[in-house]
Amino acid sequence: MGLSPETDADIARVSEALAMITPRWNVRILLALSASAEPLRYHELAARLPWLKDNQFHPKTRTLCDAGLVERTEHTTRHVTYGLTDRGASLLPVLPVIVTWAEAHLEEAAQPPSAIDQAEDSLTLLTRRHAAGILWALKIRGETSGRALFQLVMPHSAWSNIYPPLRQLTADGLVDTDGTGQPYRLSAAGEALGPVLGALSAWAAGKPLTHATHHPVWGHTQAPSTPKPRVGHPTQPTTTPPATPRPARARASYSDLFSHAIPAGPPAALPAGGPNR
């Protein structure tokens, strides 16, 4: 017996939304477009993302256009502009919610990451295969065995297929267990994803972000009152001991993301492989 049809549909929408925005550079392209009052010509947009080569830029913009987040307008054969659609613009307020979670729960890197790096790293964690379904199931059912999670999340697959994503989410710090054969539960960081997943769910369903607090699964999640261990950061190995929690800081703002949308040079590539990638 799996999750309810309504929950399955919710998870599918959020997974599709994550697949749209998580690929590298996509969020930066959206932010570059949002920083302009008018649609940008190709060379204007390319100048804001100088490390993106033509053979990378065109597929990215085409994918974002196909997803309905960016609009390409061909005025003449030599005059083409790109701008955010209403759908793309409505996504932007979700990003500070993601950054706020990252600031509180991602492992600290050797060099403090920018807000946009924090958003990208958080999205990478959430886009793991079956991550959304497992997080939803654990939030609904609480502490649950691996076999029960298999029945909820992937009932038409081989039951042992649930363990690779569970091990990954445990390594990422979003899921806890007391050991082999023991039940699984959301970690403090996983529980704190409520505002993020609620906001993504509202956006994916075409609803105002105010609906996030009324989400049937993730709504009304309260932030922990005491510092909790930080989860694995995609740019750091999970074996790195968690750093001392940073002092509380103000909630991430939309301007924080703008200020880091166009860094002077390309960000360091995330390492391939490894427990957090």
N, C-alpha and C positions, 0 to 999 in steps of 0.2 A: 504494500500500500504506500503510495507516494504522498506528496504534498497536495493540497487542494488545487483545483484548476485555477482559482484566482491567484494563489501564491505562485504557482508555476508560471502564469502569465506575467506576473510582476517580476519574477526573477529573470525571465526571458527578455523583458524590456530593458531591465538594468544591464544585463549581460551584453545586449546589443548596443546600448549606449556606451558602455565601457569600451567595446570593440571599436567604436567610431572615434573616440577621443584619446585613447591611450597610446596608439602608435607614436613613436618618437617624432617630434616637431609639430604634431597636429595642434596641440594647445598653444604653442608659440605662434603658429600662423594665425589662429583665431585671435590671440591677444594683439598681434601686430595689426590686424584689420580693425580691431575694436578701438585702437588708439588713434585712428584717423576719422575725422568727421565726414569724409567723403570716400567712396570706393577708390581703390588704388589700382593704378596700371601695373602691369607685370613688373616692369623695372623698378617701380616705387616699392612694391611689396618685396621684391627680391633684395633691394637695398637694405631693408629692415631685418633681413635674415641672411647676412652675407655668407655664412658658412654652408648654406644649402646650394648645391649645384643644380643646374638645370635638369639633369636626369633624376634628381630627387624631388625637386620643386614641383614639376608638372604632375607626377603621379599623386603627390600629396594633395595638391589643390583639386585635382580631378576627383579623388576619393572624398574629400570634404564637400565638394559640390554634389556628388552622388548621394551623400548622406543627408543633404538638405541643410547643411550648416553654412555653406558659402555659396554665393551666387556669382556666376560668371556672366558678364554682359558684353556681348560683342557689338560695339558701336559701328565699327568698320573692320575690315580684315586686319588693319594695323592698329586698331584702337580697341583694346579689350580691358575691362576693369573687373576687379574682384571686391566683393563686399560681404559682410555678414548678412545672412537671412535673419528674420525674426527668431527662428528656431536657434540659430547660432548665437544670437545676442542673448537669448534667454538662458543659455547654458552658463554664461560667464559668472553670474552670482553664485553658482555652485562651487566654483573654484576656491574662493576664500574659506568656505566650509571645510573643504578637503585640507587646505593648508593649516587651518586651526587644529584639526586632528593630528596632522603630521608634526606640528610644533610640540604637541603634548606627548606624542607616543612613538615617533620614529627615533631610532637610535641616532645619536649624534655622530656626524661625520667629522673627519679631521679638519676639514675646512667647512665652516658654516655654510650650508646650501642656501640658495636664494629661494624665495617663495615659489617660483615656478618650478624649480628643481624638486621642492618638497611635494608639490602637486603631482608632478610626473612620477616620482617614486611611489607615492601612495597609490596612484592609479595602476602602476605595475603590479603591486601586491594584490589589488582587488580583481585584476583581470586573469589571475591564475585559473587554470582549467578547473571548473566545478566549484570555484571559490564562493561565488554568490549563493549557489544552492546549499552548500555546507553551512555557510554563515547563517542563512535564513533558517535552516533546519535546527541548528543548535540554539538559535534565539527562540524559536517556537517551542522546542521540546526540552531545552535545558540539557543537563548532562546525559549523554546518549552513547551507546556502544557503536563501534564501527559498523557492525552488521545492521543495526537499526538505521544508521545514517545511510547505508547503501540502499535499504528499502525505501527511504524517503527521497533520496537525491537521484539515484540511478538504478531504479528497480528492474530495468530491462537489460542491464549489463551483468558481467560476472561480478560476484560480490567482492572479490579481492581487489577490484579496480578502485574501490573507495580509498584504499590506504595510501597510494602515492600522493593524491592531493591533500589528504589529511596530514601526512608527514610534512609536506611543503608548508601548509598553513601553520603547523606547529613550529617549524623552523622559522617562519616569518614572525611568529609571536602573536598571531591572531587567535590561535586555538591552544588550549592546554590539555594535558593528560598526565596521569601519574605513572605511566609506563606502559609497556607492551601488554595488550589484553585488557587494559583499563579503559573506562569510558572517557569520552571527549567532552569538552565544554569550551565556551568562549572565554578567552583571556580578558583581562581588564581592557586591553586595547581593542579587542574584538567587540566587547560590549559598547565601548565608546564610539564605535562606528555608526551608531544610530543616526545622528544628524546627517552624516555623509550619505548613507544608503537611503535614508528617507528623502533627502534632497534629490539624489539621482533618480529615485523612483518617481517622485513628483514630476521632475523634468521629463523623464522618459514617457510618462503618461500624458504629457501636455498640460499639466496642472500647475498652478502657481506654487512657488516654493513654500508658501505658508502652509500648504497641505502636508509638508514633511513632518510637522509636529503631531499630525493626526494619523500618521501611517499605522496600519493595523499591527505591524510587527515591530517597527523601529521607532515609532512615535514616543514622545515624552521621555526620551532617554536622558538621564541626568549625568553630567560630567562627574568623575570621581573627585572626592573632596581632598584626597591625599595623593602625593606623587606615586605613580605606578612604574614598574620596570618598562623600559622602552622596547619596542618590537624591532625586529631586524630591518635594517635599511637596505634597499636594493643595491646601494653602492658600497656596502660594507659587509664583510663576512659575518655569519651568525656567531662565530666563535669569539668575536670581539666583545669583551666585557662591557655591559652597559655603562655609560658615563653617568656622573652625578647629575640628577635632574636639574635643568636650568630653572632659574626663577620664573615665576608666572609672568606672562606678558600679555599685552592686549590682544584681543581677537584679531586675526588677520583681516586686512581690509582689501578692497578691490584695488586701491592704489598700490598696495604692496606688490601685487602681481604685475601691474603696469610698469612699475619701476624696474622690474627684472625681465621684462618681456624681450628686450633687445640687448643682451650683454655685449661687451666689447669684443669678445671672442667666442668661439664655439664651446659649449660645455663639454667636459670630459665624457667620453663614451662610457656607458655602463658596461661592466665586464660581462662577458658571455659566460654562461654556466655558473656554478657555485650555488650555495644553498639559498641565496636570496635573489636569484635572478630568474 
